[in-house]
Amino acid sequence: MGQATKLRQLRRGSRLGGRPGLGLKEQVLLAALACSDGTCEKTFTIEDLLVRAWKGAPAAWGLRGYEEDYPDADKIHKELDSRGVANKGLIALGYLERVQNRVYRLTPAGLAAGSRLRPADPIVREKAGRKLEQEIKQILAHPVFRTWLQNPALPKHFRDAGHFWGIAPGMPARTVRERVAGFERTLAAAADFLAAAGVDEVTEQRGKILFHREDIERSQQFHECLKTRFARDLALLSR
């Protein structure tokens, strides 16, 4: 699923409240952006998210009958953890990652999506571009990827693909699924980042190219090649 489709899912199934035109999930994503200072490294609690969203829109996030006095914790849980087909939560959409119980952080895809909700903020957009650049450069510099560029018949063993994805036999199935899906989400976010700007490359203010469309396309091709080649291994680990 592309990130543009996921942004539409933020609106579909979310009643409006607070800022005009923004659904509840979008408000939570903006709250996460504020709580994290626009980075993927800083963590925040579910209480941080709830209070931030509630202060911005008490009518939408307040406890029924006491909207101006108390936030409603149940509402934030629904927007984070819902697993419905048409109304996935922010974790299932790949925008937030649960670090530990009640503690979260933005993913690169979440940072990119949040930056598109604040188009007038060039600092947030540049932070999102730099984070996507870091993720893509790690892929391009990975020895398994570089070997594949020289010989598309490689890798032949799943252990090499696992090295690239950061997975191995014995890992929890959920971790395996999340790590593989994380690559897809990051690359899709980078592609949508370019599409939203109508450009083929992202540059910083001084003109340095952060990443190019061709980098994303090569990375996506490699990722899909590994998924196809080692589909059976992934299926076994993901059960």
C-alpha positions, 0 to 999 in steps of 0.5 A, spaced: 500 500 500 502 506 497 503 512 502 498 516 499 493 511 499 495 510 507 494 518 508 487 517 505 486 512 510 487 517 515 481 521 513 477 515 511 473 512 517 476 518 522 471 523 524 473 530 524 474 535 530 479 540 532 483 543 526 478 544 519 479 538 514 483 534 519 481 527 521 483 524 528 489 520 526 491 526 522 491 530 529 495 524 532 500 524 527 501 532 528 501 531 535 507 525 534 510 530 530 510 535 536 512 530 541 518 527 537 521 534 535 520 532 528 525 526 529 525 518 529 529 518 535 526 521 540 520 517 544 514 519 547 508 516 551 501 515 549 500 520 555 504 525 551 500 524 545 493 524 548 495 531 552 498 534 546 492 532 541 487 534 547 490 541 548 489 542 541 482 540 540 478 539 547 472 538 543 474 532 539 479 529 545 475 530 551 472 526 556 464 526 554 461 531 559 468 534 561 471 535 554 474 542 557 477 538 563 479 531 562 482 528 556 479 521 554 484 515 553 480 511 550 480 515 544 487 515 543 487 507 543 482 507 538 487 511 533 493 508 535 491 500 535 485 499 530 486 493 525 480 494 521 481 494 513 478 501 512 480 504 518 487 502 520 490 505 526 497 509 526 501 503 528 498 498 523 499 504 517 506 504 519 507 511 521 508 509 529 512 504 532 511 501 539 518 501 542 515 498 549 509 498 553 505 505 552 512 508 549 512 510 541 516 513 536 515 516 529 517 511 523 521 514 517 514 513 513 510 517 519 515 523 519 514 524 512 507 523 512 507 528 518 511 533 514 506 533 508 501 535 513 505 541 515 507 544 508 508 551 510 514 548 515 520 547 511 524 545 517 520 539 518 520 537 511 528 537 511 528 533 517 523 528 513 528 528 507 534 527 511 531 521 515 529 518 508 536 519 505 539 516 511 534 510 510 536 509 503 543 510 503 543 504 508 540 500 503 544 502 497 551 501 501 549 494 504 554 489 501 548 484 499 545 490 495 551 492 492 553 484 490 546 484 487 547 490 483 554 486 480 550 479 479 542 479 480 543 472 481 545 473 488 544 472 493 542 465 493 542 463 500 536 466 505 541 468 510 544 473 506 537 476 505 536 476 512 542 480 513 539 485 509 533 485 512 535 484 519 532 478 521 534 471 522 530 464 524 528 464 531 525 471 531 518 472 533 514 472 527 511 479 528 518 482 528 520 478 522 513 481 518 514 488 521 522 489 519 520 487 512 514 491 511 518 497 514 523 497 508 516 497 504 513 503 508 520 507 508 521 506 500 514 508 499 514 514 503 520 516 499 517 515 493 511 519 495 515 524 498 518 526 491 511 525 488 508 530 493 513 535 491 513 534 483 520 533 483 525 527 481 530 528 487 530 531 494 535 537 495 537 540 502 537 548 502 545 548 500 543 544 494 546 537 496 542 532 493 539 527 498 536 522 494 534 521 487 528 517 484 532 512 481 535 510 488 528 509 490 526 504 484 533 500 485 532 499 492 524 497 491 526 492 485 531 489 490 527 488 495 521 485 491 526 481 488 528 478 495 521 477 497 520 473 491 526 469 491 525 467 498 518 467 499 518 460 502 523 462 507 519 468 509 512 464 510 515 460 515 518 465 519 512 469 519 507 464 521 
